[in-house]
Amino acid sequence: MVLPVLLALVASVLLGCTAASPPNAAPASGSSGPVPGSSGPVPGSSGPVPGSSAPVPSDGASTATPAGGPTPFVATLNTRADKVSTESAHGLKVSMIELNWADYEPKQGVFNTAYERDLQRRVQLLRAAGTRVTLGLGLHYTPEWVSHLPNAHFVDQNGDVSEEIDFTFNSVVRAAADVFLARANQALGFSNFWAVRITSGGRSELVYPSGGTYWAYGRNAQNGPQYPSGLEPNPYPGWRPGDNSLNTSQIRRWLMWYLGALANTAEWQMDTVRAFGFTGYLQAVTPGVGILPAALNQVIATGMPDSLAGNGAAWDQLYALLAREPNVMAYVSSMADGSGGNGGCQPGDDRVPLGSTAIRSWSAVRWISRIAAQHNLPIAGENPGYQTKGNHQDFYRDSSGSGMLAVTFEQARSCQFEGVYWAHDQDLWDGTLPATLLFAQAAGITAMPALARSR
């Protein structure tokens, strides 16, 4: 029965490609396969964007502003400090900057003060331009010395060791990151940021290493000496997928512990930045459709074959845990990724049960929006970046109503997103895509978005 189950999983689940930067010496998060997309119209798009009286740039690209739906804030990823004033003047009132741990602390306890001063300069310019600043913690840019800490990497049930660092089951790694973040807070003042991006640490999204195996077989994940305090103990140390010594109920308990450990990784980061006085939004960066409830039940019933459950991409389960925290913002890091025909949300989606088979045809944006509505969470997102692997560059550069930018904002409006971060800022200025296209999406925006309101 395993093969049919796996075939069903392939047909019904998808992890999108992130627009965020890749970890050092490791593939980009979520980049295990091509990004859906084409050089022609995207299935599910609503056709040309209605025209407006806005000027047409010299390259002929339309600057039309879409009609209908609430206007989300418009931002960019890795906002250029030398362009932020221009962008802010055109309605981009949110910016983003990301730390790089490897550059900041190249040797343990030794900090690069020149890099620190440049960070301070860039953050000051972003704020002076009248933008709310989002911070990426940059833990996935992990210094080489961290890999030499005890049990620093994940290990799966086959004994394979990940390239990514294990922030989930290793308190020593977390402690090292805490020192780095404390230094960054001292220099930048985390209380002044509007939002912070939350990931798994070792990757640029909130997922375990890729491959579909289960990354809970290092020494610490088996309740070892550096197991983090506050993390529920492994309920069945020594058990491996395919071992029939556990019944279905026990297997489900193990998997919920595994997913809960990933949520705990996010909560550790949330607690850390809040301890520094941060009170803004906490964006849980989640890619793709992931594994849907029916498929997750199949995995449990068949003894845990390799699947996207191994990546931790069971978003309904993860957000149910994260919703306990104040100011969490659901965040789709794979808008317009081709999933579900790039469809947006529809009236009545909030009444569709999370376990409904109808969800199988939904896009990542629509699915995560449904989960966010379940928990009353605000939602934002980003498109796959131009440098992401896959045959999507023509789609990215398409300036028509069927291009990635138009489709991304159609999805955002239909699902009532708080905002969209375009990946990446540099592509608006190097000839990849005209900045005027993004400016048109921000037409009429003159004020910064409101501060987070604690639930």
N, C-alpha and C positions, 0 to 999 in steps of 0.2 A: 504493500500500500504506500510505501514511501515515495516511489517515483511519481505516481499520480498526484500525490500531495504537493510535491515540489513543482510539478508542471502547473498545478493550479496557482501556486504562489507566484510563479514567474508571470502568469497571465494577470494576476490581480493586484500586485504590489509594485511599487516603484520608489526608488530613492532618487531625488533630484540632485543636480550638480550645484554646488555652492558657488556663489560669487566671491566669497571671502578668500583670503590668501592661504596658500598651502603651508603646512608645517615644514620645518627644515628637514630635508632628505626624506620626505614622505609625500605620497600623492595627496592631492587636494581632497578635502573631505567630500564624500559623496561622489567622487569622480571615477567610480569603478566601471562605468559604462558611458556610452555616448549620450549627449543631451538631445532629446527629441527636438526637431525643428527642421525647416527646409527653406529653400530660397523662394518658395511661392507662398500663397495664402495659407494661413494656419487654420486647420479645421476648428470650428467653434468660434472663430472671430466674427465680429458683428459687421465687418465691412469697413468702408472708408469712414474716417472721422469727420463729423460735420465741420463745415468750414467756418471761418470767422473773419473778422476784418484785420487780423494781425498781419504784419508784413511777411512776405516770403523771402527767405534768405537767398543769397546769391547762388547757392548750389541747387536751388529749386525745391528743397525739402519743404513740405507743408508745415506751418506753425499752428495749425488748427487746434483749438481747445475742445476736448470731448464734452458732450453735454450729458446731463443726467447723473444722478447719484451724488453723494457728498464729495466734497473736494478734499482729498487726502493731502497731508503735508508732503512736500517733495524735497528729497535730500539726495546726497551722493555718498558712496562708500569711499573712504580714503580721500576726503576732500582736500584739494590743493589749497594751501594757505595763500598762494599768490592769485587765486581765482575766486576766493570765497566772497569778496566784496561784490564782484560782478554778479555772482550767482545769487547772493542775498538780494541785490537790487532787482532781480528778476523773479523773486518770490520763493527762492530756496532758503527757507528759514531754519533748517536743521542741517547740521554738518556732522562729520564723523572722523575720528582719528583713532588709530590702533597702535598699541604698544608693541614692541618687539623685545621679548625677554632676553633673547640671545644677544642682541645689540646693547641692551641696557646693563646686563650683568654677565659679561663674558666669562668671568671667573667668579666662583662662589664668594660673595661678600665684597667683590670689587665692582664698582659701578662706573659706567662711562659718563662722566660729567658733561662732555661735549654733546653727547646724544641727549642727555637730560635737558641741557639748555635749549637745544633745538626743539625738543618737545614743548617746553614752556613757551618758546617764541610762537610756535604754530598754534598752540591752544589759545594764546592771547589774541592772535589775529582772527581765529575763528569766532571768538566771543566778541571782539571789537566790531566784527562785521554784522552783528545783530542776529546771530544764529544760536539755537540750542545745540549743544555739543554732545554727541554720543561717543562713548568710549568703548573700544575693543581692548580687552585685557591682554591679548597677544600671548597667552600661555602656550599656544601651539607652536610658537617660535621658541622652542625650548633650547636652552644652552646645552652644549655638548656635555658639560660636567654633570648635569642632572642624570644623564644616562648611566653614570657610574655610581649613583646612589644604590643602596641595597634593594633588590627586587623592583627595579625602576620601570620595567616593561610589563605589559599584559602577556599572559600565556593562555592559549586556548586548550580545548580538551584533547587536541592532537599533539600537544607539546610545542606548537609553533609559537614563536616569540614575536610580538608586534614591533614595528618601528616606532609607534607612538608610545609616549610616556604614560604610565598608569597613575592618573590623579584620583582614581576611584577607590582603589583598595590599599593605597599606600600613604600613610600619614606623614612619612618623612618627606615625600615629594610635595605634599600639600604644605608642610611647614616651610620648605624652601620657597615655594611660591608665595607664601604669606609674607616672607621677608622682602621679596621683590615688590609685591603689591604695596607693602607699607612704605617702601622708599618712593614708589611712584605717587602714592597719595601725599607724601610729604612735599614732593616737588610740584604736584599739579592740583591738589585739593579735590578729592573725589566728590565732595559735597557740592561742587560747582557744576557737575555734569548732569545732563538732562536724562540720559539713559545709559545703561551698561549692557553690553552683549554677553550672554551667558552661553558657554559651550561645555564640552566635556574636558577641556584642558588640553588633552593631547591632540585634538582635532579642532578645526575651526567651526564645527557645529556640535550639537548636543547628541553625539552618537558614539558607540564603541567603534573599535577598528572594523574595517570592512572585511568581507569574505563570507559572512553568514555563519561563522562558527561562534562559539560561546567563550568569551574572554574572561573566565573566572576560575582559572586553574593555576595561577601563580601562587607562590607560597602564602602571600598575604590574603588573597581571595579565599583561601581555605582556612580562614580565621587565624592567620599567621601573626607574627610579632609586631608588624607595623600596621595592623588593621585599624582603620580610623575609629575613634570613639564616637558613639552616637549613630554609627551605621549598624543596622540590624545584623546579627551574626548570620553567616551562611547556615541555612537550616539543615543541609545535608552534605557536609564536607566529604569529599571522596566520590560522590555520585557523579556520573557522566552521562550525557545524552546517549540514548540507546540502551542503557542499563535498565532492565525490567524489574529491578528490585524495588522501585517506587511505583505506587499506583498513580492514577491520573490526578487525583486531588493533591498528592504530594508533589508531583511534577509541576502542577500549576503554582503551588506555593514557592517552589524553587525559582520558577520564572518570574514571579512577582517580586521575589527578593532581588533577582538580577536586574530587573527594570528599576526597582526602588533604589538600588545602589547608584544607578546613573542619575536618578533624580537627586539623590543625596550629594552627588558631585556638584550639581547645579546649586543646591541649597548651601553648600559650603562656600561657594563663591559669593552668593547673595549675602550670607551672614558676614563674610569678610568685608565687602564693600559697605554694607550698612554700618559696621563697626567704625568705619572711617567717616561716618556722617552722611553717607549717600542716602537720598530719599526719593530718587527718581524711578523711572521705569527699568525693569529687568527683563530684557528681551531674550527669550529662550529660542535659540537659533535651530530650527528644525527643518530638514529638507525632505521634499518629496511626499508621496502618499504614505510611504512606509508599509507596515503590515496591518491589514484591516482585522477587525474583531473575529470574523468567521475564519479567516486564515490562521489567526493566532490560536483559535480553539483547535483547529486541525493539527497544528504543530504539537500542541500539548497532547492530544489524543494519540498521536503516532510516535510518542517517545522523544520528541525534540530533535527532528532532523535539522540540518543546517538551513537557515532561513534568515529573513530580515529581522526576526526576533533577536538573533545574535548581535545585530547592529544596535539593538535597543530601540528600533524605530516604531514602537507601538504607541503612537501619539495619543490615542485616547487614554491609555493607562498613564503615560508620563504626565500629561497636563492635569489629569485628575489629582496627581500627587503635588505638582507644582502650584496648583490653584490654592493650596493652603497658605502660600506665601503672599504678602502684600505687594502690590504694584507689578505683578508679573504681566508681561505682554507676550501673547502668542506671536510667533514670528516665522513666516514662511520664507525660507532661503532659496526657493526654487519656483518663483512665479514664472508663468509663461514657459514652463519646461516641457510642454507637450503632453503632460498627463491629462487624462480626461478630455482630450481634444481642446485643451486650454479653456475649458468652460469656466464661467463665473458662477456666482451664487444665484439662486432662484427664490422667489417668495415661498415661504413655507418650509424652507430647508431646516429651520430650527425645530420643526415638528417631526422630522424624519428620525426614527430611532437609530442610535449609533451602530446597532448590529444589523441594520437593514441591508439586504442584498443590493438595493438600488445604489448604494454608495460605491459599488465596484466601478461604476463608470464615471465617477467624479474626479475632478482635478485635485492636485495637492492643495491649491488655494481654497477650493470649495470644502474639502474634507477638514482641513485644519480650522477653517472658519466655523464649521459646524461644531467642532470640539470647543473652540473658544466661546461660542454662544452658550454651550452647555454649562460653562463655568463662569460666565459673565466676564470674560477677559477681553481687553482691547487687543487689536491685532494689527500688525504691520508686516512688511516683507521686502524682498529684493529679487531681482532677476538674476539668471545665470550670467556671470561675467563673460566678456568677449574672449578671454584667454582660457576659459573652461574647455576641457577636451570635448570633442564631439563635432559633428557636422552642423553647426548652427550659426556660423559666422555671417552667412547671408541674411538669415533671419534677424540677427542682431542689428545689422546695418540697414535693414529695410526701413525706409522712412515713411512708408505708406500706412494706411489703417490696418494692414495685416502684419506689420512688423512687430518685433518684440516689444518695443516701447509702447506702442498703441495697445497691444494685447495686455501687457502688464497693468496699465492704468485702467483698462476696461474691467479686468478682474478686480482690481482694488476698489473701484467704485461700486461694482455690483455687490461686493462683500463688505462694504462699509469699512474699509481699512482706515486706520488712523493716518497711515502714511506709507510711502514707498521710498526706499533707498536705491538709487540707480547705481549699478555696478558697471564700470567704476568711473570716478571723476575724470581720470586722465583721458578716457576714451572720448570725452566731450571736447577735448582740446587738441587731440593729435590727428584729427581727420577721420577717426573711425565712425563717429556719429555727430551730427551738428548739435551743438549745445542749445540752439534755438528750439529744437524739438522738445527738450526737457523743459525749457523755460515756458513753452506754451502750456504745458501741463500745470504750471504753477501760476498761470494768469489769474490775477485778482487776489492773490495771497500777499498780504502786506504785514501780517503780524506773526510772531513766533507762536507755536502751539502752546497750550496750557501746560503747567507743571502737573506731575502725576498726582492723582487723588487716591490716597490709601483707601482700600476697601475694608 
